């Protein structure tokens, strides 16, 4: 169960440096597309209908851009800075489509650490199997805040 379980927080701003990198590889499967379509009720034929997509410049169904954005936000929440972080703003471009079952390599790089305003800026660069750019942009993230130590268990279940 996810709710109620205590988790280790990600890295605090003092522990992050300009130049740090994170590389991950993601692949979109049918189950991911079906979950997205079910959650959003997005029935865009470009995402799911082969007969329609073959008549477009894309030639086959593509992955919704918001799913690619989800890969980015998930990596930020899991790894850099990690649990407890919050995305403040994002500017993301999708210059080429990602097709179903395609692997996407994402490279995150810390390009700014602002201690005074408590945020970092990450550049994001994503490529497909033929090394075409499919994602590029920047995300401004607030790393986890230092929590006050609470002695006792009065707030254990909050």
C-alpha positions in Angstrom: 0.0 0.0 0.0 1.4 3.4 -1.0 -0.5 5.6 1.4 0.5 5.6 5.0 3.9 4.1 4.4 6.9 6.2 5.4 9.4 6.7 2.6 12.9 8.1 2.5 12.9 11.6 1.0 15.0 12.6 -2.0 18.1 14.7 -1.9 18.0 18.2 -0.4 19.1 21.2 -2.3 22.4 21.3 -0.4 23.2 17.8 -1.8 22.7 18.7 -5.5 25.3 20.3 -7.8 25.3 21.8 -11.2 26.5 19.2 -13.8 24.9 16.2 -12.2 23.3 13.8 -14.7 20.7 11.1 -14.7 20.0 8.8 -17.6 17.0 6.5 -17.8 15.4 4.4 -20.6 11.6 4.0 -20.8 9.4 2.0 -23.1 5.7 2.5 -23.8 3.7 -0.7 -23.8 0.0 -1.4 -24.6 -0.9 -1.5 -20.9 0.6 2.0 -20.4 -1.5 3.4 -23.3 -4.6 1.7 -22.1 -4.2 3.0 -18.6 -3.7 6.5 -19.9 -6.7 6.3 -22.3 -8.8 4.9 -19.5 -7.8 7.6 -17.0 -8.2 10.5 -19.3 -11.0 9.4 -21.7 -8.8 10.6 -24.5 -9.9 8.8 -27.6 -7.7 10.7 -30.1 -7.5 8.3 -33.1 -3.9 9.3 -33.7 -3.0 7.5 -30.4 -5.0 4.3 -31.0 -6.3 3.8 -34.5 -3.9 2.3 -37.0 -6.2 2.9 -40.0 -6.4 6.6 -39.2 -2.8 7.1 -38.3 -1.6 5.4 -41.5 -3.2 8.3 -43.4 -1.3 11.0 -41.5 2.3 12.1 -41.8 3.0 10.0 -38.7 2.1 6.8 -40.6 1.3 4.9 -37.4 -0.1 5.6 -33.9 2.0 7.8 -31.6 2.4 8.1 -27.9 0.6 11.0 -26.3 2.9 13.8 -25.3 1.5 13.9 -21.8 2.6 10.3 -21.3 6.2 11.4 -22.2 5.8 14.2 -19.7 4.7 11.6 -17.2 8.0 9.8 -17.7 9.9 13.0 -16.9 7.9 13.8 -13.8 8.2 10.2 -12.6 12.0 10.2 -12.9 12.1 13.5 -11.0 9.9 12.1 -8.2 11.9 8.8 -8.0 15.5 9.8 -8.6 16.5 13.5 -9.1 15.9 15.1 -6.7 13.6 12.2 -5.6 10.6 11.7 -3.3 9.3 14.9 -1.7 10.2 17.1 -4.7 7.7 19.3 -6.6 7.8 20.6 -10.2 7.3 24.3 -10.3 7.3 24.9 -14.0 8.2 23.1 -17.3 9.0 23.9 -20.8 9.0 20.8 -22.9 9.2 20.3 -26.7 8.4 17.2 -28.7 10.1 17.7 -32.0 9.6 14.1 -33.3 6.9 11.6 -32.4 7.4 8.5 -30.2 5.7 5.4 -31.5 4.1 2.5 -29.6 6.7 0.1 -28.2 9.6 2.5 -28.9 12.3 2.9 -26.3 13.1 6.5 -25.2 16.4 7.4 -23.6 16.1 10.4 -21.3 19.1 12.4 -20.1 18.5 14.9 -17.2 21.2 17.4 -16.3 21.2 19.9 -13.4 21.9 23.3 -15.0 21.1 25.6 -12.1 20.9 25.3 -8.3 19.2 28.3 -6.6 19.6 28.1 -2.8 17.9 31.4 -2.1 14.6 30.5 -3.9 15.0 26.7 -3.2 14.8 25.3 -6.7 16.9 23.5 -9.2 16.6 23.6 -13.0 17.0 20.4 -15.0 17.6 20.2 -18.8 15.9 17.2 -20.4 17.0 15.6 -23.6 15.3 12.5 -25.0 16.1 10.3 -28.0 14.5 7.3 -29.8 16.3 4.2 -31.1 17.6 6.0 -34.1 18.9 8.9 -31.9 16.4 11.4 -33.2 15.5 14.0 -30.6 11.9 13.3 -29.3 12.0 15.5 -26.2 13.9 18.5 -25.1 13.2 21.1 -22.5 13.8 22.4 -19.0 12.0 21.7 -15.7 12.2 23.9 -12.5 12.0 21.7 -9.4 11.7 22.4 -5.7 13.7 19.6 -4.0 12.4 18.1 -0.7 12.5 20.6 2.2 14.4 19.8 5.4 11.8 18.6 7.9 11.8 19.4 11.5 12.5 16.4 13.7 9.5 15.4 15.7 10.1 13.3 18.8 7.3 11.0 19.7 4.6 9.4 17.5 1.8 11.9 17.8 1.9 12.6 14.1 2.8 9.1 12.9 -0.3 8.7 10.8 -0.6 12.2 9.4 
